Protein backbone atom coordinates (compact mmCIF):
# COMPACT_ATOMS: atom_id res chain seq x y z
CA UNK A 1 0.00 0.00 0.00
CA UNK A 2 1.17 3.52 -0.76
CA UNK A 3 0.98 6.51 1.56
CA UNK A 4 1.31 10.30 1.62
CA UNK A 5 4.08 11.36 3.96
CA UNK A 6 4.65 14.96 5.03
CA UNK A 7 8.26 15.62 6.02
CA UNK A 8 9.10 19.16 7.14
CA UNK A 9 7.36 21.21 4.42
CA UNK A 10 7.53 18.62 1.64
CA UNK A 11 5.01 15.89 0.84
CA UNK A 12 5.90 12.55 -0.73
CA UNK A 13 4.36 9.30 -1.92
CA UNK A 14 6.03 6.47 -0.01
CA UNK A 15 5.80 2.78 0.64
CA UNK A 16 6.34 1.08 3.98
CA UNK A 17 9.53 -0.95 4.03
CA UNK A 18 9.56 -2.08 7.64
CA UNK A 19 7.25 -1.87 10.66
CA UNK A 20 8.81 -1.75 14.09
CA UNK A 21 6.35 -1.10 16.91
CA UNK A 22 5.74 2.64 17.16
CA UNK A 23 7.80 3.42 14.05
CA UNK A 24 7.70 2.52 10.39
CA UNK A 25 10.45 2.84 7.82
CA UNK A 26 9.20 4.40 4.58
CA UNK A 27 10.84 4.70 1.16
CA UNK A 28 10.26 7.74 -1.07
CA UNK A 29 8.83 7.00 -4.52
CA UNK A 30 7.44 10.34 -5.67
CA UNK A 31 7.40 14.05 -4.78
CA UNK A 32 3.97 15.58 -4.27
CA UNK A 33 5.02 18.96 -2.88
CA UNK A 34 8.56 20.41 -2.87
CA UNK A 35 9.79 21.73 0.51
CA UNK A 36 9.58 25.47 1.06
CA UNK A 37 12.83 27.37 1.25
CA UNK A 38 13.95 29.55 4.15
CA UNK A 39 13.78 29.40 7.92
CA UNK A 40 10.91 27.20 9.12
CA UNK A 41 10.75 29.08 12.43
CA UNK A 42 10.52 32.47 10.71
CA UNK A 43 8.44 31.83 7.58
CA UNK A 44 8.57 34.41 4.79
CA UNK A 45 11.50 36.23 6.45
CA UNK A 46 14.94 36.84 4.98
CA UNK A 47 16.38 39.52 7.27
CA UNK A 48 18.13 38.38 10.44
CA UNK A 49 17.50 34.67 9.86
CA UNK A 50 19.47 31.80 8.38
CA UNK A 51 17.82 31.20 5.01
CA UNK A 52 17.87 27.42 4.51
CA UNK A 53 18.10 25.72 1.15
CA UNK A 54 15.81 22.71 1.44
CA UNK A 55 16.13 19.76 -0.93
CA UNK A 56 13.37 17.27 -1.57
CA UNK A 57 13.93 13.80 -0.19
CA UNK A 58 15.72 11.68 -2.78
CA UNK A 59 14.33 8.78 -4.77
CA UNK A 60 14.29 5.68 -2.54
CA UNK A 61 15.47 7.70 0.47
CA UNK A 62 14.26 6.10 3.69
CA UNK A 63 12.92 7.77 6.82
CA UNK A 64 11.49 6.52 10.08
CA UNK A 65 8.15 7.98 11.08
CA UNK A 66 5.14 7.16 13.21
CA UNK A 67 2.24 5.37 11.51
CA UNK A 68 -0.08 8.27 12.42
CA UNK A 69 1.86 10.56 10.03
CA UNK A 70 1.00 8.39 7.03
CA UNK A 71 -2.14 9.10 5.02
CA UNK A 72 -3.49 6.94 2.20
CA UNK A 73 -2.10 7.82 -1.24
CA UNK A 74 -4.58 7.63 -4.07
CA UNK A 75 -3.32 7.56 -7.61
CA UNK A 76 -0.58 6.00 -9.63
CA UNK A 77 3.11 6.35 -8.96
CA UNK A 78 4.82 8.42 -11.64
CA UNK A 79 8.50 8.74 -12.46
CA UNK A 80 10.30 10.44 -9.57
CA UNK A 81 12.08 13.04 -11.72
CA UNK A 82 8.81 14.00 -13.45
CA UNK A 83 7.10 14.57 -10.10
CA UNK A 84 10.12 16.46 -8.73
CA UNK A 85 10.08 18.77 -11.76
CA UNK A 86 6.33 19.32 -11.39
CA UNK A 87 6.66 20.09 -7.68
CA UNK A 88 9.47 22.59 -8.30
CA UNK A 89 7.53 24.28 -11.11
CA UNK A 90 4.44 24.58 -8.91
CA UNK A 91 6.46 26.17 -6.11
CA UNK A 92 8.24 28.51 -8.55
CA UNK A 93 4.91 29.63 -10.02
CA UNK A 94 3.56 30.41 -6.55
CA UNK A 95 6.68 32.39 -5.65
CA UNK A 96 6.67 34.35 -8.92
CA UNK A 97 3.23 35.71 -8.01
CA UNK A 98 4.69 37.74 -5.14
CA UNK A 99 7.41 40.34 -5.52
CA UNK A 100 8.96 39.99 -2.06
CA UNK A 101 12.50 39.49 -0.79
CA UNK A 102 11.43 36.05 0.48
CA UNK A 103 10.15 35.04 -2.96
CA UNK A 104 13.36 36.23 -4.65
CA UNK A 105 15.56 34.38 -2.13
CA UNK A 106 13.47 31.23 -2.52
CA UNK A 107 13.65 31.39 -6.31
CA UNK A 108 17.44 31.76 -6.11
CA UNK A 109 17.61 28.66 -3.89
CA UNK A 110 15.39 26.73 -6.28
CA UNK A 111 17.58 27.69 -9.24
CA UNK A 112 20.60 26.23 -7.44
CA UNK A 113 18.64 23.14 -6.42
CA UNK A 114 17.60 22.56 -10.04
CA UNK A 115 21.27 22.52 -11.02
CA UNK A 116 22.00 20.05 -8.21
CA UNK A 117 19.04 17.85 -9.20
CA UNK A 118 20.14 17.91 -12.85
CA UNK A 119 23.54 16.51 -11.85
CA UNK A 120 22.05 14.01 -9.40
CA UNK A 121 19.33 12.63 -11.69
CA UNK A 122 21.01 13.35 -15.06
CA UNK A 123 17.88 15.16 -16.24
CA UNK A 124 17.28 18.74 -17.36
CA UNK A 125 15.38 20.72 -14.71
CA UNK A 126 14.66 23.90 -16.66
Secondary structure, 3 states (H helix, E strand, C coil): CEEEEEECCEEEEEEEEEEECCEEEEEEEEEEECCCCCCCCCCCCCCCCCCCCCCCCCCCCEEEECHHHEEECCCCCCCHHHHHHHHHHHHHHHHHCCCCHHHHHHHHHHHHHHHHHHHHHCCCCC
